[in-house]
Amino acid sequence: SPQIVITGVASGIGKETAQLLSSRGYHVIGVDRAPVEDFAGTFIQGDLSDPTGVNQIADKIRETAPAGIDGLANIAGVPGTAPAEVVLNINVFGVRDLIQAVRPQLQRGSSIVNLASAVAYQWRADKAQLAEFALAADRQQAMTQALADDHIVGHSYLFSKQCVSLLSEYFAAEFVADGIRVNSVSPGPVETPILEDFKNDHGCDKVNSAATTLGRFGAPADIAQCIAYLLSPEAGWVNGTDLRVDGGLTAYRETAQF
Ligand code: NAI
């Protein structure tokens, strides 16, 4: 059966995606820093926030699937209520470094999906600035520079998720000749434990008004279905794009001005 690595499987969207893919016959290699009991597949406990942790996780993935893997879903992430350095380390470098670490394991025809966010559509940072941070060879120096920028620190979550979309395009281009696809998914507000953090970060009224406009918040399954599609061969010609899964929220907000 196809081997898929999924991060963030202890909670929310990652947990739901792992269950969905297991039920479809995939062997799921789940990763999280929080423990998981009775995981249907292979569970690896590890921390994606620093390079040592990422390398330990990649070693265990290699041991679990010596013949290679067929996909990777980078779902682990932290909300903007965490300190900016933590947000940038996990949401940006955790994603980038895990992709690079498992790159030799990814077989032709495999697919990578990274979780961005619909909030990243609220303003677009300069692509050159995103690339300078997200693709920096010297991670320490890039972090020092970013933490000195008040705009990045004040919008660390938005900035981190724009970096995720940029990294997805970047790796899609880099891996295209190897038959490995890379896309991002941008959810709107989904009912998981971090929705409370989003209310604190973006304003309770703003988040709640989204549910009023759309009739409800998103459910983890709404997002998991789209991640599963992008991981599957059915999405074989979908590459280097961002799939917004927000119930129409961004479209609603962007057209409100007309
Ligand atoms: P969640 O908080 O329910 O799950 C996140 C999981 O990631 C947790 O199990 C956590 O332990 C794990 N994790 C965090 N840092 C880690 C690290 N350093 N190493 C290993 N594991 C780590 O969150 P949720 O809602 O399921 O979010 C999943 C992804 O979707 C995140 O990237 C989030 O930013 C994104 N997203 C969520 C939205 C929402 O409204 N819930 C909206 C837009 C994007």
Boltz pocket constraint, residues with backbone or C-beta under 6 A from the ligand:
constraints:
  - pocket:
      binder: B
      contacts: [[A, 7], [A, 8], [A, 9], [A, 10], [A, 11], [A, 12], [A, 13], [A, 14], [A, 31], [A, 32], [A, 33], [A, 34], [A, 46], [A, 47], [A, 48], [A, 49], [A, 74], [A, 75], [A, 76], [A, 77], [A, 78], [A, 79], [A, 90], [A, 94], [A, 115], [A, 116], [A, 117], [A, 118], [A, 186], [A, 187], [A, 188], [A, 189], [A, 190], [A, 191], [A, 192], [A, 193], [A, 194], [A, 195], [A, 198]]
      max_distance: 6.0
